Amino acid sequence: MARKTTAVSKGPEASPVAAEPVVLPPEALRYLDFVRVEKRLAARTHTLYTLDLEKLVQFAAAVNQPLLDLQNAHIRRFVAQMHSAGRSGRGIALILSGWRGFFTWAARQGLVQHNPVQDVRAPKALKPLPKALGVDDAVRLAEFDQPNADPWLEARDAAIVELLYGCGLRVGELVGLDVIASSTARNEGRGWLDLQAGEAHVFGKGSKRRSVPVGAPAITAVQAWLDLRAQPFGGAQSPRLDVALFIGRRGVRLSAQSVWLRLRERSQLAGLTTPVHPHMLRHSFASHLLQSSSNLRAVQELLGHANISTTQVYTRLDYQHLAQVYDAAHPRAKRKSGD
């Protein structure tokens, strides 16, 4: 017996078909009973399967086709309709998965000759742009100082910010830095700083080493940190002192998670509206370099990207910056309607 349900509109990602009672055909009800009993699906999952089939029945009705007569072209058309209505690629992929499961079952039951959803894929979602700070916010964070803070922590955290933003390091590369170069560091995949040469030697993704220039503000900040680093542990030769450049209160290498927490707290104290994480400073480093130089290859080398297509995402950030400048400054950017 057919079952009536009511389709509920869910805003821009809802089905383009108007909300009205949906009558599920017998084969759809049999499938839902199958997944409920045989697969022992949770109630919530069973509800989602039902909603997916309701959408499919609505689409089929809109093109005057019985559910089991739908073809590949119909499914592709339905995907295009959902996409144009604003449904995300991920949302469409989940719906297609539900439809694919139904037609797979129907084929096993001998109800259809083939699965019309088998080779249909959801539209690829646009890769989200990396989040980068504006130049003013990045500089504000780099120059932030807490006069009443613990001098040891303040020097360490200031040096961390300078290296992340000034060198574009990954947080794993940052915490992997040692105070000096050594054969042990090389063998164990760690980097080090050469302040005299103004270079950071890091061990990045894919076990690739690269050298990154260290600017004067970062050198100054790191030197200030090195002057205080050994004090709580009884001097540079203390057995409690790790060879790591950045250490915690116990004298051992600082973890990536600790850097995340300290940076988020520091950005909030500096008055930034967005909590900052280490990779945001790496994104800011790349974006600001491209805004100034437009040298994509150089930025690729500095970031240690194996493929330049990975670096090209920052050109989209640069375009957004240029578009904002245009909108704010060009006399023809904001024309009145009817001009």
Secondary structure, DSSP 8 states (H G I E B T S, - for coil): --EEEE----GGGS-SS---EEEE-HHHHHHHHHHHHTS---HHHHHHHHHHHHHHHHHHHHTT--GGG--HHHHHHHHHHHHHTT--HHHHHHHHHHHHHHHHHHHHTTS-SS-TTTT---------------HHHHHHHHH---TTS-HHHHHHHHHHHHHHHHH---HHHHHTEESS--HHHHHTT-EEEETTTTEEEEE-GGG-EEEEE--HHHHHHHHHHHHHHTGGGTSTT-TT--SBSSB-TTSSB--HHHHHHHHHHHHHHTT-SS---HHHHHHHHHHHHHHHH--HHHHHHHHT-SSHHHHTHHHHHHHHHHHHHHHHH-TTSS--TT-
